[in-house]
Amino acid sequence: MKKVVSRLLIAVSVACCALPADSSAKANMLDKTITASESFISAHPDIMHRTRGLKAYKKLDYAEALIHFKRGARFADKPSQGMVAEMLWRGEGVEINRPLAYAWMDLAAERLYPTMLVHREKYWAALNEQERQQAIELGRGIYQEYGDAVAKKRLEIALRRAKNSTTGSRTGMVGSLSITIFTPSGSETIDGAHYYQEKFWKPEKYWQWQDAGWKNPPKGTVDIGPLQIGADSKPDKDKKKAEKNE
């Protein structure tokens, strides 16, 4: 039997590669180069642990994936929180726990991202009354540890430390600084003013930047439901073939 792939996994994977559109194609390409660099990822623990979690998950190392998604969740990363929920719901690397899965997905939907909202409502509809009560009770503890009210502060501290450490200034001033970054395609020197754009480092702008990507996701990532691969997808192929011949 072919594995059923989670649409949430697809959405999170796409989001790791996609960025909200900027004012120009050149600026957008430069943003992608920056956010793919080792220095940028290591300075953003939310993205770092989400990326490591995805790599482990795709290797079917669910125990390792869950560790990183929970670490990313502590830094207010909604995609990581959603993946913790999905793994609990599907029993990947952990025993199935539907009430706890709902509590995590409710947390992931805290900022009203469409992908997470659809998943949350799907979970709720599948729970019985007893499970719903358990989910509500469990959710209180989850929010106390991972809710935006506390988790955002952790990331804000990490971003400030990382920027100040690199610039050598307690105020994080960039000046005429140039940054050499290492990407999958090699090293590249970037103007510090672009590398340290407010949307990447200033908390308010950073959250807005993330919200822009998740509230307006690429087409095909909001329609949540199990994706069948291999032989299970044959009916869809037949349907498309029939429509083409009409």
Salt bridges, closest charged atoms under 4 A:
ASP22 OD2 - LYS199 NZ 2.95
ASP31 OD1 - HIS194 NE2 2.91
ASP31 OD2 - LYS199 NZ 2.66
GLU64 OE2 - HIS68 NE2 3.00
ASP77 OD1 - ARG50 NH2 2.64
GLU86 OE1 - HIS119 NE2 3.66
GLU92 OE2 - LYS3 NZ 3.41
GLU92 OE2 - ARG90 NE 3.19
ASP106 OD1 - ARG120 NH1 3.28
GLU110 OE1 - LYS78 NZ 2.65
GLU121 OE2 - ARG120 NE 2.91
GLU131 OE1 - ARG98 NH2 2.75
GLU145 OE2 - ARG74 NH1 2.17
GLU145 OE2 - ARG154 NH2 3.69
ASP148 OD1 - LYS78 NZ 3.43
ASP148 OD2 - ARG111 NE 2.82
ASP238 OD2 - LYS234 NZ 3.18
